[in-house]
Amino acid sequence: MTGALQAWVVATQQRVAPAGSLRERLTLGAFWSLCGAVISRGFLLAASIVCARFLGKQGFGALGMIQSTAGMFGIVGGLGLGITATKYVSEFRRQDPLRTGRILAVSATAAFISGSIITLLVILLAPYLAQHVLAAPQLGAPLAIGSGLIFFGAINGAQTGALAGFEAFQTIAWVNIYAGVASFPLIVLGVWRGGLKGAMWGWVAALAIQSALNNRALRRECTKANICYQFRGWRRELGMLHRFSVPAFLASLLVVGAVWVCNALLARQPEGYEELGLYAAADKWRVLIVFAPTYAFAMIVPVLSNLHGEGDGTGFRKVFRANLRLSGGLALLAAAVIAVLATPIMAVYGKSFRGGQVVLMVLAFSAVAEVLRAILGQPLIVAHQMWWRFAFDALLVALLVGLAWVFIPKWGALGLAISYAVAYAAIVLGLFLFHQQSSWSSFRSQHSQRQAAKVTENR
């Protein structure tokens, strides 16, 4: 069925664009990104519903807290290497295969080392974190198990980023589909047999399978492109870590860390883990809305980087605007559908979750702002302005934590959802104004250059 649908997509786009054109690259990339995102995320969403029904609201809140903690430490383990690999592999894979090989070697080695160190650290600190930070000593063992998400997450991030740099979107989609299919029985069997600990083992096993599939796929892409991992001269590429990986890493760490702080603040309120369970259930649907545009983001960045590297400003603007309309429109449509169906969606998780429809509505529309923020940040990534991107993310963190500090004690899960929506909406407005100012400055610069050229001609 997928092959037939792909054939229809190709035939449709070839009526208006020749083979190998920019439109074809975008059409097929979007198609495969969407297929992989929807199918894999669908299986994970179904698995989370089963977990919620087995664990109840409090247990599901604990699961969400462990995943949030692993995600925060996973950012440290990942070091921003995923987006770095995407950016530089896409830019140099044709122009400089040797440098691309060095970039791949540096990314893979750094991800393995940092992921291993942070994973071991979390295992050792799990009892302390559970008792003194999460205020739930019983979560020590599940948190230690969940540290496996950090290791495999770091490896997967670098691998998927490199595959996106090769524009291997069909390969990424199939890896996600296979991993999604494998994840459902592993997680369901785990939570059925082992409760919270079993669920964590299932999630770690699913991510390990995805890592193995990614590794195999990346090796094939390197063979097709005649690129080999180059460890000789690897120090030449350390500069990219400072220019690109460091601000990307810091920005991700700030955002994920802020989300973790907000979750921890909610968990420490009276009946906090029940409220966190309600929020976690609704948040799965926010992630679903963001998931497809996130994979489109992985598709757009290498294309934009390639166009930027070739100096194709017209193509760059066309791709950026098309992505803004398409991803923003799809996110808004999905948010509207989920908001309308909020009551039956929350009821699927069990009777104790039925009061969370308002939380789901707020989070659904906050996802639209999150998608727009990611799209408006793309030109900063491609143009090597990662420190500007970091500045906007720092502002996002300040707003999110400040609002959550005020709203969570008053309204619990709903207060966190409102904080999330307001903070992202404010950053979208800030990015929009920033780009407007940048465009006006660019226009004035071009106008001044034309005026100077006319004066020179007259002389």
MINU-418080 format. One line per 10 residues: number of its first residue (from 0); their letters; for each residue x, z, y of C-alpha. Coordinates in steps of 0.2 Angstrom, whole numbers, plus 5000, padded with zeros to 4 digits. Layout:
% residues N
NUM) a) X Z Y; ... $
***
This chain:
% residues 459
0) mtgalqawvv) 5000 5000 5000; 5014 5004 5012; 5023 4988 5008; 5007 4978 5012; 5004 4987 5028; 5022 4984 5033; 5020 4965 5029; 5004 4965 5041; 5014 4974 5055; 5028 4962 5053 $
10) atqqrvapag) 5017 4947 5053; 5007 4953 5068; 5022 4956 5079; 5031 4940 5075; 5016 4930 5083; 5022 4937 5099; 5041 4940 5096; 5055 4932 5086; 5063 4940 5072; 5077 4952 5077 $
20) slrerltlga) 5070 4954 5094; 5069 4971 5104; 5050 4971 5101; 5053 4969 5082; 5065 4983 5082; 5053 4995 5091; 5038 4989 5081; 5046 4992 5064; 5054 5008 5069; 5038 5015 5076 $
30) fwslcgavis) 5029 5010 5060; 5041 5018 5048; 5044 5033 5059; 5025 5036 5060; 5023 5034 5041; 5036 5046 5036; 5030 5059 5049; 5012 5058 5044; 5015 5059 5025; 5029 5072 5025 $
40) rgfllaasiv) 5020 5083 5038; 5004 5082 5029; 5011 5089 5013; 5020 5103 5023; 5003 5107 5032; 4994 5108 5015; 5007 5119 5008; 5006 5131 5023; 4987 5132 5021; 4989 5137 5003 $
50) carflgkqgf) 5002 5150 5009; 4990 5157 5022; 4976 5159 5009; 4988 5168 4997; 4997 5179 5009; 4983 5183 5022; 4985 5184 5040; 4998 5197 5041; 5009 5189 5027; 5007 5172 5035 $
60) galgmiqsta) 5013 5180 5051; 5028 5187 5042; 5032 5170 5035; 5031 5162 5052; 5043 5175 5059; 5056 5172 5046; 5055 5153 5049; 5056 5156 5068; 5072 5167 5065; 5080 5155 5053 $
70) gmfgivgglg) 5076 5141 5066; 5084 5151 5080; 5100 5154 5070; 5099 5136 5063; 5101 5129 5081; 5118 5139 5081; 5123 5131 5064; 5118 5114 5069; 5128 5114 5085; 5118 5099 5093 $
80) lgitatkyvs) 5126 5087 5081; 5110 5078 5076; 5107 5070 5093; 5126 5068 5096; 5127 5058 5080; 5112 5047 5085; 5119 5044 5102; 5137 5039 5098; 5133 5030 5081; 5121 5019 5089 $
90) efrrqdplrt) 5132 5015 5104; 5148 5012 5094; 5143 5006 5076; 5145 4988 5081; 5158 4989 5095; 5170 5001 5086; 5168 5005 5067; 5183 5015 5066; 5177 5027 5080; 5160 5028 5072 $
100) grilavsata) 5169 5033 5056; 5178 5047 5065; 5162 5053 5073; 5153 5053 5056; 5167 5063 5049; 5168 5076 5064; 5149 5078 5063; 5148 5081 5045; 5162 5093 5044; 5157 5103 5059 $
110) afisgsiitl) 5139 5104 5052; 5145 5110 5035; 5157 5123 5042; 5145 5130 5056; 5130 5130 5044; 5140 5140 5031; 5146 5153 5043; 5129 5156 5051; 5121 5157 5034; 5133 5170 5028 $
120) lvillapyla) 5131 5180 5044; 5112 5180 5043; 5113 5186 5024; 5124 5200 5029; 5113 5205 5045; 5096 5202 5036; 5092 5221 5033; 5097 5226 5050; 5087 5212 5059; 5072 5216 5048 $
130) qhvlaapqlg) 5072 5234 5052; 5078 5235 5070; 5073 5218 5078; 5057 5213 5068; 5051 5231 5065; 5047 5226 5047; 5061 5233 5034; 5052 5224 5020; 5057 5207 5027; 5075 5210 5024 $
140) aplaigsgli) 5075 5201 5007; 5064 5186 5012; 5075 5184 5028; 5091 5183 5017; 5082 5170 5006; 5077 5160 5021; 5095 5159 5027; 5096 5144 5016; 5085 5135 5028; 5100 5137 5041 $
150) ffgaingaqt) 5113 5129 5030; 5103 5114 5024; 5095 5112 5041; 5112 5110 5049; 5117 5097 5036; 5101 5088 5037; 5102 5087 5056; 5118 5079 5056; 5113 5067 5042; 5097 5062 5050 $
160) galagfeafq) 5104 5060 5067; 5117 5048 5060; 5104 5038 5050; 5094 5036 5066; 5110 5030 5075; 5110 5016 5062; 5092 5013 5066; 5088 5016 5047; 5070 5021 5051; 5063 5014 5035 $
170) tiawvniyag) 5076 5024 5025; 5072 5040 5035; 5054 5038 5032; 5056 5036 5013; 5067 5051 5013; 5054 5061 5022; 5040 5055 5011; 5050 5060 4995; 5055 5077 5002; 5037 5080 5008 $
180) vasfplivlg) 5030 5076 4990; 5043 5087 4982; 5039 5101 4995; 5021 5104 4991; 5023 5109 4972; 5039 5119 4976; 5031 5129 4990; 5014 5132 4981; 5022 5137 4965; 5034 5149 4974 $
190) vwrgglkgam) 5020 5158 4984; 5009 5159 4968; 5023 5166 4958; 5033 5176 4970; 5022 5179 4986; 5032 5179 5002; 5049 5178 4993; 5043 5164 4982; 5037 5154 4997; 5054 5155 5005 $
200) wgwvaalaiq) 5063 5149 4989; 5051 5135 4989; 5055 5130 5007; 5074 5131 5004; 5073 5121 4988; 5063 5107 4997; 5075 5106 5011; 5090 5105 4998; 5081 5090 4990; 5080 5082 5007 $
210) salnnralrr) 5098 5085 5011; 5103 5077 4995; 5092 5062 4998; 5099 5060 5016; 5117 5061 5010; 5114 5047 4997; 5105 5036 5011; 5119 5039 5024; 5132 5033 5011; 5122 5017 5008 $
220) ectkanicyq) 5120 5014 5027; 5139 5016 5030; 5143 5004 5015; 5131 4991 5023; 5139 4992 5040; 5157 4993 5033; 5160 5010 5040; 5170 5023 5031; 5172 5042 5036; 5188 5043 5045 $
230) frgwrrelgm) 5197 5059 5046; 5213 5052 5053; 5213 5054 5072; 5198 5065 5072; 5204 5075 5086; 5201 5060 5098; 5182 5064 5096; 5182 5082 5101; 5179 5077 5119; 5161 5071 5114 $
240) lhrfsvpafl) 5158 5089 5108; 5161 5095 5126; 5152 5081 5135; 5137 5080 5124; 5136 5092 5109; 5139 5108 5120; 5125 5105 5132; 5113 5099 5118; 5117 5114 5108; 5115 5126 5122 $
250) asllvvgavw) 5098 5118 5127; 5092 5119 5110; 5098 5137 5107; 5089 5142 5123; 5072 5134 5119; 5072 5140 5101; 5079 5157 5106; 5065 5159 5119; 5052 5154 5106; 5059 5167 5094 $
260) vcnallarqp) 5059 5181 5108; 5041 5177 5112; 5036 5178 5093; 5045 5194 5091; 5037 5201 5107; 5020 5196 5099; 5025 5204 5082; 5029 5221 5090; 5012 5222 5098; 4998 5233 5090 $
270) egyeelglya) 4992 5223 5075; 5006 5211 5080; 5009 5202 5063; 4990 5198 5062; 4991 5190 5079; 5007 5181 5074; 4998 5175 5058; 4984 5168 5069; 4996 5160 5081; 5007 5153 5067 $
280) aadkwrvliv) 4992 5144 5059; 4987 5136 5075; 5005 5132 5079; 5006 5121 5063; 4994 5109 5071; 5004 5109 5087; 5019 5104 5077; 5008 5090 5068; 5004 5082 5085; 5023 5083 5091 $
290) faptyafami) 5030 5078 5074; 5026 5059 5075; 5032 5057 5093; 5048 5067 5088; 5052 5054 5075; 5048 5041 5088; 5061 5050 5099; 5074 5048 5085; 5070 5030 5085; 5070 5027 5104 $
300) vpvlsnlhge) 5086 5036 5108; 5097 5024 5098; 5088 5009 5105; 5090 5015 5123; 5108 5020 5120; 5111 5003 5113; 5103 4994 5128; 5112 5006 5140; 5129 5002 5132; 5125 4983 5134 $
310) gdgtgfrkvf) 5120 4985 5152; 5102 4979 5149; 5093 4988 5162; 5077 4978 5161; 5076 4981 5142; 5079 4999 5145; 5065 5001 5157; 5053 4991 5146; 5057 5002 5131; 5056 5018 5140 $
320) ranlrlsggl) 5039 5014 5148; 5032 5008 5132; 5037 5024 5123; 5029 5034 5137; 5013 5025 5136; 5012 5025 5117; 5018 5042 5112; 5009 5051 5127; 4993 5042 5122; 4994 5046 5104 $
330) allaaaviav) 4998 5064 5108; 4983 5065 5119; 4971 5057 5107; 4977 5069 5093; 4976 5084 5104; 4958 5079 5108; 4953 5077 5090; 4961 5093 5084; 4953 5103 5099; 4935 5096 5094 $
340) latpimavyg) 4938 5101 5076; 4947 5118 5080; 4933 5129 5072; 4933 5121 5055; 4952 5119 5055; 4955 5137 5057; 4941 5141 5044; 4951 5132 5031; 4965 5146 5032; 4952 5159 5027 $
350) ksfrggqvvl) 4939 5170 5035; 4952 5181 5045; 4958 5166 5054; 4941 5159 5061; 4943 5168 5078; 4958 5157 5082; 4950 5141 5088; 4953 5144 5106; 4972 5147 5103; 4972 5131 5093 $
360) mvlafsavae) 4964 5121 5108; 4977 5128 5120; 4991 5124 5109; 4984 5106 5105; 4985 5101 5123; 5001 5110 5126; 5008 5098 5113; 5005 5084 5125; 5016 5092 5138; 5029 5095 5125 $
370) vlrailgqpl) 5029 5076 5120; 5030 5071 5139; 5044 5083 5142; 5054 5075 5127; 5051 5057 5133; 5055 5061 5151; 5072 5069 5145; 5077 5053 5136; 5085 5044 5151; 5096 5060 5154 $
380) ivahqmwwrf) 5102 5060 5136; 5106 5041 5136; 5115 5042 5153; 5126 5056 5148; 5117 5068 5160; 5115 5082 5147; 5120 5096 5159; 5104 5091 5169; 5094 5091 5153; 5101 5109 5150 $
390) afdallvall) 5096 5114 5167; 5078 5109 5164; 5078 5118 5148; 5085 5134 5156; 5071 5133 5168; 5058 5131 5154; 5065 5146 5145; 5064 5157 5161; 5046 5152 5163; 5041 5154 5145 $
400) vglawvfipk) 5048 5171 5143; 5042 5177 5159; 5024 5171 5157; 5024 5178 5139; 5030 5195 5145; 5015 5196 5156; 5002 5188 5145; 5005 5193 5127; 5002 5212 5130; 4985 5207 5138 $
410) wgalglaisy) 4979 5193 5126; 4990 5193 5111; 4991 5176 5102; 4981 5167 5116; 4993 5174 5129; 5007 5166 5120; 4998 5149 5119; 4994 5149 5137; 5012 5154 5142; 5018 5139 5131 $
420) avayaaivlg) 5006 5127 5139; 5010 5132 5157; 5029 5132 5155; 5029 5115 5147; 5017 5107 5160; 5028 5114 5174; 5044 5106 5167; 5035 5089 5165; 5031 5090 5183; 5049 5094 5187 $
430) lflfhqqssw) 5056 5080 5177; 5044 5068 5184; 5049 5072 5202; 5067 5072 5197; 5065 5054 5190; 5055 5049 5206; 5069 5055 5217; 5082 5047 5206; 5073 5030 5207; 5071 5031 5226 $
440) ssfrsqhsqr) 5090 5035 5228; 5094 5021 5216; 5083 5009 5227; 5091 5015 5243; 5108 5012 5235; 5104 4994 5230; 5096 4991 5247; 5111 4996 5256; 5122 4985 5245; 5111 4970 5248 $
450) qaakvtenr) 5112 4974 5267; 5131 4975 5266; 5132 4959 5257; 5121 4950 5270; 5132 4957 5284; 5148 4950 5275; 5140 4933 5272; 5135 4932 5291; 5153 4936 5295 $
***
